[in-house]
Amino acid sequence: MVVAGLMTGNRGKELAMSDITRDYLGKFWEVTDEVLNAILFMLIGLEIVIVSFDMSYLAIGIITAIIILIARFVSLYVPAVLFRFKRVFGTKSLFIMTWGGLRGGISIALALSLPQNPYKDILVSITFVVVIFSILVQGITVEKVIKKLTS
C-alpha cells in the first residue's frame, strides 16, 4: 500500500494531472498546512496558560536542548560514516543539518497529549523550553551558521 501510495502520489501527479491542477493541488495543501498549524499553535497558546512553570525547568530545558542537538549530530554522523556519505556531504553539512533541525508544534502537541500524571507538567514545561530554544536560538541564527560554515 505504501509503494502504491508513493507511486500514485509521485507519478500520478505527473501523468494524470495538468500543470494547473498540480498548481492548485499544491496551493490547497499549503493553505491546509498553514491553517492547521495556526489552529495547533492557538490551542498550544491556550494550554500554556494552565501549565505550571518553575524557573528550574528553564535550565533543564536548555540542557535538554543541547543534549538533543548532540544526539541529532551523532544520529547524522554515524550513518554518514557507515554509508560513506561523509565524503560527499562533509562535516560542515552535518553541522548545518543538525542546527537547522527545528522542533515545533508537534513536540508540544505530543507532550500535551500525555495522560495526566505527576510528571506531565514538568515534561510539558521542558518541551516548551526546548521548542522556544529551537525557534528563537536556532531559527534566528541558522542563516549565520550556514554563512559561517560555507564561507
Secondary structure, 3 states (H helix, E strand, C coil): CHHHHHHHHHHHHHHHCCHHHHHHHHHHHHHHHHHHHHHHHHHHHHHHCCCCCCHHHHHHHHHHHHHHHHHHHHHHHHHHHHCCCHHHHHHHHHHHHHHHCCCCHHHHHHHHCCCCCCCHHHHHHHHHHHHHHHHHHHHHHHHHHHHHHHC
